[in-house]
Amino acid sequence: MLTLKVFISVCVILLTLEDVLADNDETKDVKNLNGISRATLEEIVLGMSDKIKSLERKVDKLGHLEDKVSSLAATVALKSEKIEELEREIKRAAVEENGAKETVSVRAEVNNGNPADRSPTKNKIRGIRQVENVAFSAVMSHAVKHLGDKQTIKFDNVLLNDGHGYEPNTGVFTAPLSGTYLFTYNFGHHGTGETWLELVKNGGVQNGAAVEGHFGEQNLQGGNAAIIKVNRGDTVWVETFQVPDVTAQGTFTTFSGAFLY
């Protein structure tokens, strides 16, 4: 913008000088109205023209420098993002490495420890084992009659309890590890009447299953399964619903769960 204004000003001066010089040529006078010779005026004009060209070159250079500065700023921003990403990767790798070292150390304690040891170290080892393996399976050892509505089923015969999450005295599984779990439950029904059960997590129903007998000697079995997200400390159980008086047959009534990932 500055160069354009200077250029316009010079053009005005040149036009004025041409008019003056033309008048002087007609009168054969080597002096202009201000007493300046034509040769001097031409030298001044040429000098100003050279300065204008020099300024234009400098302005062009400044424009190129601005472009380079913008490009460098974009490059710095991109590299800063990459550096932050690398720092996050380094922190993540350090956390994983520390976790792996801790697991190896605990496993070494397991291999070298006494199975009868009940010290805090032993409890720590058990905690690591709970995180590594979580699975349980339990059945009812005998038939239970007159179960009321919304009554938790207690599967008293525990076949497997890796991670120690299932409690047979309450029939409730407490997750020792957050993740995705598979739960299955089945129940036996004999004779007439109905049996309705449902899978519950933290008081919320996940799904249900039911059977209905029409004959006195009829044996039926029903059940269901679910794959659900469970957080550490969440509780899962099986309970009756819909019918106020339920009989659950032993060994045919089961509850199992396993950590998937």
PADREN-934746 format. One record per residue (C-alpha): chain; residue number from 1; x, y, z. Coordinates in pm, 1 decimal. Layout:
<miros>
A:NUM:X:Y:Z;
...
</miros>
This chain:
<miros>
A:1:0.0:0.0:0.0;
A:2:289.1:238.4:86.4;
A:3:466.6:159.4:-241.4;
A:4:150.9:231.8:-439.7;
A:5:110.0:573.4:-275.5;
A:6:474.7:662.3:-345.8;
A:7:440.6:546.1:-703.4;
A:8:129.2:762.7:-757.9;
A:9:302.8:1062.4:-606.6;
A:10:601.9:1017.8:-835.3;
A:11:373.9:984.3:-1137.4;
A:12:205.1:1312.8:-1048.1;
A:13:545.8:1477.2:-1013.4;
A:14:659.7:1338.3:-1348.6;
A:15:345.7:1460.2:-1524.1;
A:16:392.0:1803.5:-1372.8;
A:17:756.8:1808.2:-1476.8;
A:18:668.2:1704.5:-1828.7;
A:19:423.0:1991.9:-1852.9;
A:20:683.8:2231.9:-1718.6;
A:21:952.5:2097.3:-1949.1;
A:22:720.8:2117.6:-2246.5;
A:23:647.0:2482.4:-2171.7;
A:24:1020.7:2549.7:-2131.4;
A:25:1093.3:2384.2:-2466.0;
A:26:848.2:2614.8:-2634.7;
A:27:1011.7:2921.6:-2476.3;
A:28:1367.6:2776.1:-2512.0;
A:29:1417.8:2843.6:-2136.9;
A:30:1649.4:2600.6:-1948.9;
A:31:1504.4:2710.6:-1617.0;
A:32:1163.6:2602.0:-1474.4;
A:33:927.8:2823.4:-1282.7;
A:34:1121.0:2767.3:-957.3;
A:35:1457.2:2837.0:-1112.7;
A:36:1564.1:2467.1:-1128.6;
A:37:1733.1:2347.1:-1445.2;
A:38:1584.7:2069.7:-1654.0;
A:39:1893.5:1852.8:-1609.6;
A:40:1869.5:1885.0:-1233.1;
A:41:1503.5:1788.8:-1238.5;
A:42:1578.4:1484.1:-1453.1;
A:43:1849.1:1374.2:-1208.5;
A:44:1603.9:1415.1:-916.3;
A:45:1336.2:1212.4:-1096.7;
A:46:1582.0:935.5:-1186.5;
A:47:1708.3:925.9:-830.6;
A:48:1352.8:897.2:-694.4;
A:49:1275.2:624.8:-946.3;
A:50:1575.2:422.9:-830.9;
A:51:1471.7:466.0:-467.9;
A:52:1117.3:352.0:-549.5;
A:53:1250.2:38.6:-720.3;
A:54:1474.6:-28.9:-422.6;
A:55:1177.2:8.8:-187.4;
A:56:970.6:-226.6:-404.8;
A:57:1243.8:-491.4:-385.0;
A:58:1257.7:-454.5:-7.5;
A:59:879.8:-487.1:17.8;
A:60:894.1:-805.3:-192.6;
A:61:1161.7:-944.9:38.8;
A:62:949.1:-861.5:342.4;
A:63:656.4:-1044.4:182.6;
A:64:872.0:-1352.9:126.0;
A:65:995.9:-1330.8:485.2;
A:66:637.7:-1317.6:613.6;
A:67:556.0:-1631.5:414.7;
A:68:861.4:-1807.6:558.2;
A:69:769.6:-1701.8:912.3;
A:70:415.9:-1837.9:866.8;
A:71:553.1:-2164.1:729.1;
A:72:799.0:-2195.7:1018.2;
A:73:521.5:-2128.2:1272.2;
A:74:308.5:-2404.9:1120.1;
A:75:605.7:-2643.8:1126.6;
A:76:680.2:-2562.3:1492.0;
A:77:315.6:-2621.8:1588.8;
A:78:314.4:-2958.1:1409.7;
A:79:638.5:-3066.6:1575.0;
A:80:506.7:-2956.2:1914.5;
A:81:204.4:-3184.0:1868.6;
A:82:432.3:-3472.5:1772.3;
A:83:651.7:-3409.0:2076.6;
A:84:347.0:-3412.8:2306.6;
A:85:227.9:-3736.4:2146.5;
A:86:570.6:-3894.5:2196.2;
A:87:572.7:-3783.5:2560.0;
A:88:234.6:-3950.4:2613.6;
A:89:363.4:-4270.6:2449.1;
A:90:672.6:-4265.4:2671.5;
A:91:459.9:-4223.4:2986.1;
A:92:226.9:-4502.9:2876.3;
A:93:521.5:-4733.8:2806.2;
A:94:674.2:-4651.3:3144.6;
A:95:348.4:-4737.3:3322.3;
A:96:321.1:-5067.6:3134.2;
A:97:684.7:-5151.3:3209.5;
A:98:640.8:-5080.1:3579.7;
A:99:327.2:-5296.2:3585.0;
A:100:509.5:-5581.6:3413.5;
A:101:800.0:-5560.6:3660.1;
A:102:560.2:-5563.5:3953.7;
A:103:379.5:-5870.3:3817.5;
A:104:708.7:-6056.0:3762.4;
A:105:820.6:-5969.5:4114.5;
A:106:496.0:-6095.7:4266.9;
A:107:507.1:-6415.9:4062.9;
A:108:859.2:-6475.6:4192.6;
A:109:726.1:-6440.1:4545.8;
A:110:455.6:-6692.6:4462.9;
A:111:707.8:-6946.3:4335.8;
A:112:936.9:-6901.9:4634.6;
A:113:673.7:-6860.8:4906.4;
A:114:519.8:-7101.5:5151.7;
A:115:158.3:-7199.7:5064.3;
A:116:70.2:-7187.3:5432.0;
A:117:199.4:-6830.6:5468.4;
A:118:-72.5:-6583.4:5575.9;
A:119:148.2:-6274.0:5587.7;
A:120:68.9:-5939.4:5413.4;
A:121:295.7:-6050.9:5127.0;
A:122:74.2:-6353.3:5074.2;
A:123:-234.2:-6130.9:5069.0;
A:124:-67.0:-5907.3:4810.9;
A:125:5.6:-6210.4:4593.3;
A:126:-356.2:-6319.1:4617.9;
A:127:-462.7:-5971.0:4505.4;
A:128:-248.6:-5998.8:4190.7;
A:129:-393.2:-6342.6:4118.7;
A:130:-743.4:-6199.4:4143.7;
A:131:-661.3:-5942.7:3877.3;
A:132:-503.8:-6198.8:3644.9;
A:133:-783.1:-6463.6:3661.5;
A:134:-1149.6:-6403.5:3736.5;
A:135:-1402.2:-6684.9:3689.3;
A:136:-1653.8:-6868.7:3903.3;
A:137:-1911.7:-7144.7:3878.9;
A:138:-2156.5:-7259.7:4147.1;
A:139:-2459.1:-7490.9:4176.1;
A:140:-2729.5:-7557.0:4429.9;
A:141:-2653.9:-7873.8:4627.3;
A:142:-3021.4:-7937.5:4707.6;
A:143:-3369.5:-7817.1:4615.8;
A:144:-3494.5:-7498.8:4781.1;
A:145:-3868.0:-7447.3:4815.1;
A:146:-4093.6:-7149.2:4880.7;
A:147:-3861.4:-6884.2:4743.1;
A:148:-4033.3:-6545.7:4752.7;
A:149:-4044.6:-6270.9:4492.0;
A:150:-3716.1:-6079.9:4448.8;
A:151:-3523.4:-6334.0:4657.9;
A:152:-3154.9:-6388.5:4579.3;
A:153:-3062.8:-6747.7:4490.8;
A:154:-2771.9:-6882.8:4697.1;
A:155:-2566.4:-7130.7:4496.8;
A:156:-2392.4:-7302.6:4786.4;
A:157:-2173.4:-7557.1:4604.2;
A:158:-1880.2:-7365.4:4452.9;
A:159:-1703.0:-7546.9:4169.1;
A:160:-1463.1:-7266.4:4077.3;
A:161:-1389.1:-6927.5:4228.6;
A:162:-1077.6:-6776.2:4068.3;
A:163:-1041.8:-6421.8:4191.0;
A:164:-1259.8:-6493.5:4497.4;
A:165:-1538.9:-6275.8:4362.5;
A:166:-1830.6:-6510.7:4434.5;
A:167:-1970.2:-6540.8:4788.6;
A:168:-2179.0:-6859.9:4839.5;
A:169:-2331.2:-6734.4:5165.8;
A:170:-2503.0:-6447.0:4984.5;
A:171:-2514.6:-6573.5:4624.5;
A:172:-2359.1:-6243.2:4508.6;
A:173:-2059.0:-6198.6:4279.3;
A:174:-1846.1:-5886.6:4340.4;
A:175:-1617.9:-5799.9:4048.8;
A:176:-1250.6:-5770.6:4150.0;
A:177:-1162.0:-5627.9:3807.4;
A:178:-1330.4:-5391.7:3561.4;
A:179:-1402.0:-5526.7:3215.1;
A:180:-1638.4:-5734.5:3004.5;
A:181:-1787.0:-6045.5:3166.2;
A:182:-1992.0:-6343.4:3053.5;
A:183:-2263.6:-6461.4:3295.7;
A:184:-2484.7:-6769.0:3259.4;
A:185:-2754.9:-6912.5:3482.5;
A:186:-2981.8:-7215.4:3458.2;
A:187:-3254.6:-7353.1:3681.8;
A:188:-3446.3:-7677.5:3716.2;
A:189:-3824.2:-7697.5:3744.7;
A:190:-4032.2:-8001.9:3836.8;
A:191:-4407.4:-8047.0:3803.4;
A:192:-4668.2:-7779.4:3744.3;
A:193:-4638.2:-7410.5:3816.4;
A:194:-4393.3:-7143.9:3701.7;
A:195:-4036.5:-7045.2:3775.6;
A:196:-3909.7:-6697.7:3681.8;
A:197:-3552.5:-6580.3:3745.8;
A:198:-3357.2:-6273.1:3639.8;
A:199:-2992.5:-6160.9:3624.4;
A:200:-2929.4:-5842.0:3823.7;
A:201:-2632.4:-5602.3:3832.7;
A:202:-2622.4:-5337.8:4106.1;
A:203:-2999.7:-5363.8:4140.6;
A:204:-3065.8:-5328.4:3767.3;
A:205:-3219.8:-5619.9:3577.1;
A:206:-3005.0:-5739.4:3284.2;
A:207:-3230.9:-6016.7:3149.8;
A:208:-3468.9:-6289.2:3264.0;
A:209:-3578.8:-6647.0:3199.0;
A:210:-3884.7:-6854.0:3282.3;
A:211:-4035.6:-7205.5:3252.8;
A:212:-4392.2:-7320.9:3306.9;
A:213:-4488.6:-7679.7:3386.0;
A:214:-4826.3:-7824.7:3287.5;
A:215:-4791.2:-8182.2:3419.5;
A:216:-4714.8:-8314.7:3764.1;
A:217:-4413.6:-8524.3:3664.6;
A:218:-4277.0:-8281.9:3408.6;
A:219:-3907.2:-8185.1:3437.9;
A:220:-3799.1:-7860.5:3274.0;
A:221:-3490.2:-7647.4:3267.7;
A:222:-3455.3:-7284.6:3166.0;
A:223:-3186.3:-7022.8:3170.0;
A:224:-3017.4:-6732.0:2997.2;
A:225:-2679.9:-6565.9:2942.8;
A:226:-2544.4:-6213.2:2913.4;
A:227:-2219.8:-6041.1:2817.3;
A:228:-2203.5:-5708.5:3003.5;
A:229:-1962.7:-5438.6:3113.9;
A:230:-1880.4:-5456.1:3483.6;
A:231:-1673.8:-5215.9:3692.5;
A:232:-1459.3:-5319.9:3984.9;
A:233:-1678.8:-5350.1:4294.1;
A:234:-2003.9:-5400.5:4098.2;
A:235:-2227.5:-5680.7:4223.3;
A:236:-2414.1:-5939.4:4013.5;
A:237:-2664.2:-6201.0:4128.9;
A:238:-2965.1:-6411.6:4026.4;
A:239:-3303.4:-6361.0:4189.5;
A:240:-3664.5:-6474.2:4160.4;
A:241:-3938.7:-6250.5:4027.6;
A:242:-4298.2:-6254.6:3907.3;
A:243:-4399.9:-6559.1:4118.2;
A:244:-4421.1:-6539.4:4503.3;
A:245:-4366.1:-6913.3:4566.4;
A:246:-4083.5:-7079.3:4370.4;
A:247:-3903.4:-7411.2:4404.6;
A:248:-3551.1:-7435.3:4258.7;
A:249:-3421.3:-7786.1:4193.2;
A:250:-3068.8:-7869.7:4315.0;
A:251:-2777.8:-7948.0:4075.1;
A:252:-2988.6:-7824.7:3781.2;
A:253:-2977.6:-7467.8:3912.4;
A:254:-2642.0:-7304.2:3835.1;
A:255:-2472.6:-6964.7:3818.4;
A:256:-2140.2:-6897.6:3640.7;
A:257:-1935.6:-6597.9:3528.7;
A:258:-1599.8:-6523.6:3369.1;
A:259:-1389.4:-6217.8:3285.3;
A:260:-1343.9:-6195.1:2906.1;
A:261:-1133.4:-5881.3:2848.1;
</miros>
